[in-house]
């Protein structure tokens, strides 16, 4: 008995990217692009209507200028359509972005300019319920994300990022809508997880692990 092709939704804010991906994916007999979306909000809405097997989701939707990013869209899909697998599609390769995506529920992470075989493999793996390690970095980080006792959470990474800017506890708390006491609690956990004892060492270790990129 023939198996039905996997139904794929492509979500990216660049029409040329969507067209290129559609041409590649539709060239595979077991993959079928059923729709496209140009924003995170549209991706969530179309997914709820069509329930594809896999969504290829842009990470940042850079040209849209507003609205939710791909990570938030994936998070919302987890609540509205948990049966749909999401694979992050991006031009960025920072480990902090990979961590955020996997924590949000993404089942893979592929580069837009990467080999088509990686994209095919990630889509197929995600559809089976596996994490599709199209890039080696995903495989390295899966264990970190599912072991929160040893690795930083997304919120802790945000704290370290603000800490790297030289901000005080109060200045860290305000944009994150936290109390200073909560920030202090995060710092204690960050120091323990990174095995350091002060702010400069925490920032240095986060950079070394690829969790933070200094510009």
C-alpha positions in Angstrom: 0.0 0.0 0.0 1.5 3.4 -1.1 2.3 5.9 1.7 0.9 9.3 1.4 3.5 12.1 0.9 4.3 14.2 3.9 2.4 17.5 3.8 4.7 20.5 4.3 4.0 24.2 5.0 6.8 26.6 4.2 6.9 29.8 6.4 9.4 32.5 5.3 9.1 36.2 4.7 11.0 36.0 1.4 9.0 34.9 -1.6 12.1 33.8 -3.5 13.1 31.5 -0.5 9.7 30.0 -0.4 9.7 29.4 -4.2 13.1 27.7 -4.1 12.2 25.5 -1.2 8.9 24.5 -2.8 10.7 23.5 -6.0 13.2 21.4 -4.0 10.7 19.7 -1.7 8.1 19.0 -4.4 10.8 17.3 -6.4 10.9 14.6 -3.8 8.2 11.9 -4.2 7.4 11.6 -0.5 7.2 15.4 0.2 4.3 17.7 -0.8 4.2 21.4 -0.1 0.6 22.2 0.6 0.8 25.9 1.5 3.1 28.9 2.2 3.1 31.6 4.8 4.9 34.9 4.9 4.9 35.7 8.6 4.8 33.9 12.0 1.2 34.8 12.6 0.1 33.5 9.2 2.1 30.3 9.8 0.2 29.7 13.0 -3.2 30.5 11.3 -2.6 28.4 8.2 -1.3 25.5 10.3 -4.5 25.5 12.4 -6.5 25.4 9.2 -4.6 22.7 7.2 -2.7 20.7 9.9 0.4 19.8 7.8 2.7 17.1 8.9 5.7 19.5 9.1 6.2 23.3 9.1 9.5 24.7 7.8 9.6 27.8 9.9 11.8 30.9 9.4 13.7 31.8 12.5 13.5 35.6 12.4 11.2 36.8 9.7 13.6 39.7 9.2 11.8 41.7 6.5 8.4 41.6 8.2 9.4 44.4 10.6 6.9 43.4 13.2 5.0 40.5 14.6 6.2 37.3 16.2 9.4 35.5 15.3 9.7 31.9 14.3 10.5 30.7 17.8 7.3 32.3 19.2 5.4 30.9 16.3 6.7 27.4 17.0 5.8 27.9 20.7 2.2 28.8 19.7 2.0 25.8 17.4 2.8 23.6 20.3 -0.3 24.9 22.0 -2.7 25.0 19.0 -1.5 22.1 16.9 0.8 19.9 18.9 0.6 17.1 16.4 2.4 19.3 13.8 6.2 19.0 13.8 8.3 22.2 13.2 11.7 22.5 11.7 13.6 25.8 12.1 14.8 27.4 8.8 17.5 30.0 9.2 20.5 31.9 7.9 21.9 32.1 11.4 23.9 29.4 13.2 24.4 30.8 16.7 24.0 28.1 19.3 21.8 30.4 21.5 19.3 30.5 18.6 19.3 26.7 18.4 18.7 26.4 22.1 15.7 28.8 21.9 14.2 26.9 19.0 14.5 23.5 20.5 13.2 24.7 23.8 10.2 26.1 22.0 9.5 22.7 20.6 11.2 22.7 17.2 12.2 19.2 15.9 15.1 20.3 13.8 17.2 23.2 12.5 18.4 23.7 9.0 20.3 26.3 7.1 18.6 28.0 4.1 21.8 27.7 2.1 22.6 24.2 3.3 22.5 21.1 1.0 18.9 20.1 0.0 19.6 16.6 1.4 19.8 18.1 4.9 16.5 19.8 4.5 14.9 16.6 3.2 16.3 14.6 6.1 15.2 17.1 8.7 11.6 17.2 7.4 11.4 13.4 7.3 12.9 13.0 10.7 10.6 15.6 12.3 7.6 13.8 10.8 8.5 10.6 12.6 8.8 12.4 15.9 12.6 12.5 15.9 14.8 15.5 16.2 16.2 16.1 12.7 19.9 17.0 13.2 20.3 18.5 9.7 23.3 20.3 11.2 25.7 18.7 13.6 25.1 21.5 16.1 21.6 20.3 16.8 22.8 16.9 17.8 25.3 18.5 20.1 22.6 20.6 21.8 19.7 18.2 22.1 21.1 16.7 25.3 21.7 20.2 26.7 18.2 21.3 26.1 16.6 18.2 27.7 19.0 18.4 30.7 18.0 21.7 32.3 19.8 20.9 35.5 23.1 21.2 33.7 22.5 23.8 30.9 21.1 27.3 30.9 17.4 27.9 30.2 16.3 30.4 27.6 15.5 33.0 30.4 18.9 32.4 32.0 20.6 33.0 28.6 18.7 36.3 28.4 20.0 37.2 31.9 23.6 36.5 30.8 23.1 38.5 27.6 22.1 41.6 29.6 24.8 40.9 32.2 27.3 41.0 29.4 26.2 44.5 28.7 27.4 45.6 32.2 23.8 46.0 33.6 23.0 45.9 37.3 20.5 43.5 38.7 17.8 46.2 38.5 18.7 47.0 34.9 18.4 43.3 34.0 15.1 42.9 35.8 13.3 45.7 34.1 13.3 44.6 30.5 12.5 41.0 31.5 9.7 42.1 33.8 11.3 40.3 36.8 12.0 41.4 40.3 15.6 41.9 41.5 15.2 39.0 43.8 14.3 36.7 40.9 17.3 38.0 39.0 19.5 37.1 41.9 18.0 33.6 41.9 18.8 33.3 38.3 22.4 34.4 38.9 22.8 31.7 41.6 21.6 29.0 39.2 23.7 30.4 36.3 26.9 30.4 38.4 26.1 26.8 39.5 25.4 25.5 36.0 28.4 27.2 34.5 30.6 26.3 37.4 31.8 29.9 37.9 31.7 32.4 40.8 31.3 35.8 39.3 29.8 37.8 36.4 32.9 38.1 34.1 33.5 34.4 34.4 29.9 33.6 33.6 29.9 35.7 30.5 33.2 34.2 29.4 32.0 30.6 29.9 28.7 31.3 28.1 30.6 32.6 25.1 32.9 29.6 25.2 29.9 27.2 25.2 28.4 29.1 22.2 25.4 30.2 24.2 26.2 33.9 23.9 27.6 35.9 21.0 29.3 39.1 21.8 29.2 41.8 19.1 
